[in-house]
Amino acid sequence: MPIMIPGFLKTSKTELTPQQRSFKLFAIGALLLLGGLSMVLAAHFYIPPSLKQEIITLISLVIAFFGAIMAITGYIKLLLSRINHFINRS
């Protein structure tokens, strides 16, 4: 009986191009940034002022910070890749 492997666990047969990897990094970073900031807002509105609210807000800000770093890195890599493409095309 063959073993069923979920789609997200399978290795892809085609390698991603540098632009695709940069865009993936940018997209994941942007989602983490938005998710972290929305958690900050949710903690502000739905959790009464307490130490628990502060801890959740701190964790959310750390997530948002790493998401912002990832998004900025991905965007800069995309920008440099496009500039390199336009300079080196024949």
C-alpha positions in Angstrom: 0.0 0.0 0.0 1.6 3.3 -1.0 2.3 5.9 1.6 0.3 9.2 1.2 2.4 12.3 1.8 0.6 15.7 2.2 1.3 18.2 -0.5 3.1 20.7 1.7 5.6 18.0 2.8 6.6 17.0 -0.7 9.8 18.4 -2.1 9.3 20.4 -5.3 10.8 19.2 -8.4 11.6 22.7 -9.7 13.8 25.0 -7.8 12.5 28.6 -7.2 14.2 31.4 -9.0 15.9 34.1 -6.8 13.0 36.5 -7.5 10.5 33.9 -6.5 12.4 33.3 -3.2 12.7 37.0 -2.5 9.0 37.5 -3.1 8.2 34.6 -0.9 10.3 36.1 1.9 8.6 39.5 1.4 5.1 37.9 1.5 5.8 35.9 4.6 7.4 38.9 6.3 4.4 41.1 5.4 2.0 38.6 6.8 3.9 38.2 10.0 4.0 42.0 10.4 0.3 42.4 9.8 -0.4 39.4 12.1 1.7 40.8 14.9 0.2 44.3 14.6 -3.3 42.9 14.6 -2.5 40.9 17.8 -1.4 44.1 19.4 -4.7 45.7 18.5 -6.7 42.7 19.7 -4.8 42.7 23.0 -5.5 46.4 23.5 -9.3 46.0 22.9 -10.1 42.6 24.2 -7.8 42.0 27.2 -8.2 44.2 30.3 -5.1 46.1 31.4 -2.9 43.7 33.2 0.5 41.9 33.1 -1.0 39.4 30.7 -1.9 42.1 28.2 1.6 43.5 28.4 3.2 40.1 27.8 0.9 39.4 24.8 1.6 42.8 23.4 5.4 42.3 23.8 5.3 38.9 22.0 3.2 40.5 19.3 5.6 43.3 18.8 8.5 40.9 18.6 6.6 38.9 15.9 5.8 42.1 14.0 9.5 43.2 14.3 10.8 40.0 12.7 8.1 40.2 10.1 9.1 43.7 9.2 12.8 42.7 9.0 11.9 39.8 6.7 9.6 42.0 4.5 12.3 44.7 4.2 15.0 42.1 3.3 12.7 40.4 0.7 11.8 43.8 -0.8 15.4 44.9 -1.1 16.5 41.6 -2.6 13.6 41.9 -5.1 14.7 45.5 -6.0 18.3 44.5 -6.4 17.4 41.5 -8.5 15.3 43.7 -10.8 18.0 46.3 -11.1 20.5 43.6 -11.9 18.2 42.2 -14.6 17.8 45.5 -16.3 21.5 46.3 -16.2 22.6 42.9 -17.5 20.0 42.2 -20.2 21.3 42.3 -23.7 
